[in-house]
Amino acid sequence: MGWGFSLLLAVIALIHPTYAQLFDDALGELEDQRATTPGVELTVETPDTGGFCLVYIPTDYDPKRATPLIFCYHGSGGVLTTWPFRQVTKGEGFLIVGMGYTTEQYAKTLREEHIKQELAHFEEAYEVVSSRYAVDENAVFMGGFSQGGYSTTVLGERLLKRLKGLVILGAGRAFVDWNKPPVREINRKPVFFGVGDQDDPHYQRAQQAAEVYRHWGADVTFDVWEGYGHRWDARAPHEIDVWLRKQAFPTGNVPSD
């Protein structure tokens, strides 16, 4: 059933109002189909927190199989995006949720006193997505590039019980060694850093953050993009993809068609 058919039903409904319900039912069916179509990226509302998010459905999505989930936060001045995780995973194996920042105060400062609304938005987005899709609650990740990476060290550390791991790209820890998370939550927690060795000052900050996390007992992976500044290394996806799949499928039982 295509959009041409929907247009036809709409015309019929205008001519003969008794067919209006038929049009509504058909349109609803189309929307339901798109909402679960593998390879589709769509906007999903989060009305309780007055926002929305992007949801990417992997090309191998199977509603009968629990799927790992990645929350992706964008960089400063950016917009909702599933980049770079959709590219990293080649669009397979992971539901990806593109998240924004709900308040200007948090977006500008990433400070703890402005985090309450961001936590509420995360919880609502998780609830909405997990109610529509088969989510593996034991394989939920958070990450982002630049500000998205810094935000992950703030917001993600408050959600360590919920998250399988953190992916911090082109960034360090927002407040270096302040606000230490509970030892029992950060200990052995998988954390991935990816950063260019020419990315000043973010390379140095990433090194400091990695040292702090290791000192706290986290399981840190540090991937250096040689010759790169504050930009994405197209060669990096393989390393991140391998890491993500290792964490999401620790037994090696990676789903296949």
Buried (B, 14 or more C-beta within 10 A) or exposed (E): EEEEEBEEBBEBBEEEEEBBEEBEEBBEEBEEEEBEEEEBBBEBEBEEBEBBBBBBBBBBBEEEEBBBBBBBBBBEEBEBBBBBBBBBBEBBBBBBBBBBBBBEBBBEEBEBEBBEBBBBBBBBBBEBBBEBBEBBEEBBBBBBBBBBBBBBBBBBBBBBEBBBBBBBBBBBBBBEEEBEBEEEBBEEBBBBBBBBBBBEEBBEBBBBBBBBBEEBBBBBBBBBBEEBBBEBBEEBBEBBBEBBBBBBBEEEEEBEE
